[in-house]
Amino acid sequence: MRTRQPATTVAFRVLVALVVAVFAYVIFSERPIPEPSYAGTSLSEWLALYRRPERNGGVPSQAERAVRSMGTNALPSLLELIRYELPSWRQALLKLATWRVPGKTLEEGKIVYGKSLVEGRLLTRAENAGLGFAILNSNAVSAIPQLEALMKNNQKPVVGLRAIYALSEIGAPAIPALTNALANVNQTNRIDIIYAIYAIERNSSFSSRDTCRAACLPALTRATNDPDAEVRRQAATTLYNIAPNALTSVRGK
């Protein structure tokens, strides 16, 4: 004869099952972001396969050709991906899954169990979105105003960082947006803005390098007198790397 389980035991098991079900739903469910596709493969899937030309023997990869084929149709999705922020509940789960390693700082030594699962697929796609701007380059100029607005939002520094580096991938047309942001002492991530300006100058073609340099120099020169010591140091370092004579002139004043 089968023994009947106490009602409290049954209730507890039902409660545990509900908690597990809710947890699994929250972990695995994400609001999809509409994306264009090419040859049956989505934009994000192509970006995950992308390798920069210098890492591919200088030859455009199939992923690069696919994103170029999508063209400006990819911009709405790329901008939506860049705006993505890890929800607070996922951030809380990451903290719960984090353990500190003895002898190291929390940032250096933490081990996060199930990190990719907790973070979700959208975060990886958001981090890869900048590659789309690298492929489209100056063809993405229409996205500059929206990226500039994202960069200026100090309440979302992670999104701002993605926007900064997306602007750097667009190239010379994005220099005014970056230099204007650098001049604003209330702007966060200004060191990264200097890095982005330097990347544009370094990655510009030989024929356009002088033009890029001329557009960058005034902002970098002003930044050598910035109230922030770190900004001053990084501006001086960048000037030294791209225009040593300009730095000498500044110091000689």
C-alpha positions as CSV (number, residue, x, y, z in Angstrom):
1,M,0.0,0.0,0.0
2,R,1.4,3.4,-1.0
3,T,2.1,5.8,1.8
4,R,0.6,9.2,1.4
5,Q,3.2,12.1,1.7
6,P,2.5,14.9,4.2
7,A,0.9,18.0,2.7
8,T,3.8,20.1,3.9
9,T,6.3,17.9,1.9
10,V,4.2,18.1,-1.2
11,A,3.8,21.9,-0.9
12,F,7.6,22.3,-0.4
13,R,8.4,20.3,-3.5
14,V,5.8,22.2,-5.5
15,L,7.4,25.5,-4.3
16,V,10.9,24.3,-5.2
17,A,9.7,23.3,-8.6
18,L,8.1,26.7,-9.2
19,V,11.3,28.5,-8.1
20,V,13.4,26.4,-10.5
21,A,10.9,26.9,-13.3
22,V,10.9,30.7,-12.8
23,F,14.7,30.8,-12.5
24,A,15.1,28.8,-15.7
25,Y,12.6,31.0,-17.5
26,V,14.4,34.2,-16.4
27,I,17.8,32.8,-17.4
28,F,16.9,31.5,-20.8
29,S,14.3,34.1,-21.9
30,E,15.5,37.3,-23.6
31,R,13.6,39.8,-25.7
32,P,15.0,39.2,-29.2
33,I,16.2,42.2,-31.2
34,P,15.1,42.2,-34.8
35,E,18.1,41.8,-37.1
36,P,18.6,41.6,-40.9
37,S,20.1,38.5,-42.3
38,Y,22.2,37.5,-45.3
39,A,22.2,34.0,-46.9
40,G,20.1,32.7,-44.0
41,T,22.5,33.9,-41.3
42,S,21.6,36.8,-39.0
43,L,23.7,39.9,-38.5
44,S,24.9,38.9,-35.0
45,E,25.9,35.4,-36.3
46,W,28.0,37.0,-39.0
47,L,29.6,39.4,-36.5
48,A,30.5,36.5,-34.3
49,L,32.4,34.9,-37.3
50,Y,34.1,38.2,-38.3
51,R,37.9,38.5,-38.3
52,R,39.5,41.8,-39.1
53,P,41.3,41.8,-42.5
54,E,44.8,42.0,-40.9
55,R,44.0,38.7,-39.1
56,N,42.7,37.2,-42.3
57,G,45.7,37.7,-44.6
58,G,44.4,41.1,-45.7
59,V,41.5,39.4,-47.5
60,P,37.9,40.4,-46.7
61,S,36.2,37.5,-45.0
62,Q,32.8,36.1,-45.9
63,A,31.4,37.7,-42.7
64,E,32.7,41.1,-43.9
65,R,31.1,40.7,-47.3
66,A,27.8,39.7,-45.7
67,V,27.6,42.7,-43.4
68,R,28.6,45.0,-46.3
69,S,25.8,43.5,-48.3
70,M,23.3,44.4,-45.5
71,G,24.7,47.9,-45.6
72,T,22.8,50.7,-43.8
73,N,20.0,48.2,-43.2
74,A,22.1,46.9,-40.4
75,L,22.4,50.2,-38.5
76,P,19.1,50.1,-36.6
77,S,20.0,46.7,-35.2
78,L,23.6,47.7,-34.4
79,L,22.4,50.8,-32.5
80,E,19.8,48.7,-30.6
81,L,22.5,46.2,-29.6
82,I,24.8,48.9,-28.4
83,R,22.1,50.3,-26.2
84,Y,21.7,47.0,-24.4
85,E,22.4,47.0,-20.7
86,L,22.7,44.0,-18.5
87,P,19.5,44.0,-16.4
88,S,19.9,44.5,-12.7
89,W,18.7,41.0,-11.9
90,R,21.4,39.5,-14.1
91,Q,24.0,41.7,-12.4
92,A,22.7,40.5,-9.0
93,L,23.0,36.9,-10.2
94,L,26.6,37.5,-11.3
95,K,27.5,38.8,-7.8
96,L,26.0,35.7,-6.3
97,A,28.0,33.5,-8.6
98,T,31.3,35.3,-8.0
99,W,34.0,34.0,-5.6
100,R,37.1,35.8,-4.6
101,V,40.5,34.2,-5.1
102,P,42.8,34.6,-2.0
103,G,45.8,37.0,-2.6
104,K,44.1,38.9,-5.5
105,T,41.8,41.8,-5.8
106,L,38.1,41.1,-6.5
107,E,38.5,42.2,-10.1
108,E,41.7,40.2,-10.6
109,G,40.7,37.1,-8.9
110,K,37.0,36.6,-9.2
111,I,35.7,33.4,-10.7
112,V,32.2,33.5,-12.0
113,Y,30.4,30.2,-12.3
114,G,28.0,30.0,-15.3
115,K,29.1,33.6,-16.3
116,S,28.1,33.3,-20.0
117,L,24.7,31.7,-19.0
118,V,23.9,34.4,-16.5
119,E,25.0,37.2,-18.8
120,G,23.0,35.9,-21.7
121,R,23.4,36.0,-25.4
122,L,22.4,39.7,-25.9
123,L,25.5,40.9,-24.0
124,T,27.8,39.1,-26.3
125,R,25.9,40.5,-29.3
126,A,26.1,44.0,-27.8
127,E,29.8,43.7,-27.4
128,N,30.2,42.5,-31.0
129,A,28.1,45.3,-32.4
130,G,31.2,47.6,-32.7
131,L,32.5,45.1,-35.3
132,G,29.6,46.1,-37.5
133,F,30.7,49.7,-37.5
134,A,34.2,48.6,-38.3
135,I,33.0,46.8,-41.4
136,L,30.7,49.6,-42.5
137,N,33.2,52.3,-41.6
138,S,32.2,55.7,-43.2
139,N,29.1,54.1,-44.6
140,A,27.7,54.3,-41.1
141,V,27.9,58.1,-40.9
142,S,24.1,58.4,-40.5
143,A,24.5,56.7,-37.1
144,I,26.9,59.4,-35.7
145,P,24.2,61.6,-34.0
146,Q,22.7,58.6,-32.2
147,L,26.1,57.3,-31.1
148,E,27.1,60.8,-29.9
149,A,23.9,61.0,-27.8
150,L,24.7,57.6,-26.3
151,M,28.3,58.6,-25.6
152,K,27.1,61.8,-23.8
153,N,24.8,59.9,-21.4
154,N,26.9,59.7,-18.2
155,Q,24.2,57.5,-16.6
156,K,25.1,54.7,-18.9
157,P,28.9,54.5,-19.0
158,V,29.1,51.0,-20.4
159,V,26.8,51.9,-23.3
160,G,28.8,55.1,-23.7
161,L,32.1,53.1,-24.1
162,R,30.5,51.1,-26.8
163,A,29.4,54.2,-28.6
164,I,32.9,55.8,-28.3
165,Y,34.5,52.9,-30.0
166,A,31.8,52.6,-32.6
167,L,32.5,56.2,-33.5
168,S,36.2,55.4,-33.8
169,E,35.4,52.7,-36.3
170,I,33.4,55.1,-38.4
171,G,36.6,57.1,-38.8
172,A,37.2,60.7,-39.8
173,P,33.6,61.9,-40.0
174,A,33.2,61.0,-36.3
175,I,36.1,63.2,-35.1
176,P,34.0,66.3,-34.4
177,A,31.7,64.3,-32.1
178,L,34.6,62.9,-30.2
179,T,36.6,66.1,-29.9
180,N,33.5,68.0,-28.7
181,A,33.0,65.3,-26.0
182,L,36.6,65.5,-25.0
183,A,36.3,69.2,-24.4
184,N,33.4,68.7,-21.9
185,V,35.0,68.2,-18.4
186,N,31.7,66.6,-17.2
187,Q,31.9,63.9,-19.9
188,T,32.8,60.4,-18.5
189,N,35.2,58.0,-20.3
190,R,37.3,60.9,-21.7
191,I,40.5,58.8,-21.6
192,D,38.7,56.3,-23.9
193,I,37.7,59.2,-26.1
194,I,41.4,60.1,-26.5
195,Y,42.1,56.4,-27.3
196,A,39.4,56.6,-30.0
197,I,40.7,59.8,-31.5
198,Y,44.2,58.2,-31.7
199,A,42.8,55.1,-33.3
200,I,41.1,57.1,-36.0
201,E,44.3,59.0,-36.8
202,R,46.4,55.7,-36.8
203,N,43.9,53.8,-38.9
204,S,43.3,56.5,-41.5
205,S,44.7,56.0,-45.0
206,F,48.0,57.7,-46.0
207,S,46.2,60.2,-48.2
208,S,43.8,61.3,-45.5
209,R,46.1,61.1,-42.4
210,D,47.1,64.8,-42.5
211,T,43.4,65.8,-42.6
212,C,42.6,63.6,-39.7
213,R,45.6,64.8,-37.8
214,A,44.6,68.5,-38.4
215,A,41.1,67.8,-37.1
216,C,42.5,66.0,-33.9
217,L,45.3,68.4,-32.9
218,P,43.3,71.4,-31.5
219,A,41.3,69.2,-29.1
220,L,44.3,67.2,-28.0
221,T,46.3,70.4,-27.5
222,R,43.6,72.0,-25.3
223,A,43.4,68.7,-23.3
224,T,47.0,69.1,-22.3
225,N,45.8,71.9,-20.0
226,D,42.8,70.0,-18.7
227,P,41.9,70.1,-15.0
228,D,42.1,66.3,-14.9
229,A,45.8,65.1,-14.6
230,E,45.1,61.8,-16.2
231,V,43.5,63.5,-19.2
232,R,46.5,65.9,-19.5
233,R,48.9,62.9,-19.4
234,Q,47.0,60.9,-22.0
235,A,46.6,63.9,-24.3
236,A,50.3,64.6,-24.1
237,T,51.2,61.0,-24.8
238,T,48.9,60.9,-27.8
239,L,50.3,64.2,-29.2
240,Y,53.8,62.8,-28.8
241,N,52.8,59.7,-30.8
242,I,51.0,61.5,-33.7
243,A,52.6,65.0,-33.8
244,P,55.7,65.5,-31.6
245,N,56.3,69.0,-32.9
246,A,52.9,70.0,-31.7
247,L,53.7,68.8,-28.2
248,T,57.0,70.6,-28.3
249,S,55.2,73.8,-29.2
250,V,52.7,73.4,-26.4
251,R,55.5,72.8,-23.8
252,G,57.5,75.8,-25.1
253,K,54.7,78.2,-24.4
